[in-house]
Amino acid sequence: KQEVTQIPAALSVPEGENLVLNCSFTDSAIYNLQWFRQDPGKGLTSLLLIQSSQREQTSGRLNASLDKSSGRSTLYIAASQPGDSATYLCAVRDFGNEKLTFGTGTRLTIIP
Amino acid sequence: EAGVAQSPRYKIIEKRQSVAFWCNPISGHATLYWYQQILGQGPKLLIQFQNNGVVDDSQLPKDRFSAERLKGVDSTLKIQPAKLEDSAVYLCASSLEADGSYEQYFGPGTRLTVT
């Protein structure tokens, strides 16, 4: 059974800093991995999707990497802004199964 | 392109009452998902539909939860009777198989409080 872990559960950094969020998963036979953002009281917004054959994906100030063999993914946020404050969730999709298994998320606070 | 629509956005009920949530997926998306997200946790899949057929309902508490997707478009999720532990956000998502990514798009969710 796939398990997804995100550490730390909460993170506060000053505005302008670069930061890394971590995600680990137990079963490396994944189809793809998705990073989401969730604002308080809102649904999930997809940020980046990395296929199992890819090593990284970039969108603006966001860069997500994937190391299947070690069961890890990171989300790098450059030049953080207060608007980046939110909960970030990673989710894994296994081969042969469209279901997403989610981590518990990292609550990020950017301090102005 | 319109996103996934859900209603109501908020609902407060007493335990043992019943409640229903509605979801309208993105047009053309064949797969629809219902998730339960308890405060401080990641979403947990309750049920997955492919068109109007059920693909996975292994984590749906079938003694009190039911869901249907008539005509392969809109879907409703019902809880009857509700328990205190059902307090959560219920998220609906849809995906388009044709692009091979199965990327899921989420609605804003319905926040349920059971008192």
Interface residues (C-beta under 8 A of the other chain):
Chain A: V4 Y31 N32 Q34 F36 G41 K42 G43 L44 T45 S46 L49 Q51 L89 A91 R93 E98 K99 L100 F102 G103 T104 G105
Chain B: V4 Q6 T31 G40 Q41 G42 P43 K44 L45 Q48 V55 D56 L91 A93 S95 S101 Y102 E103 Q104 Y105 F106 G107 P108 G109 R111
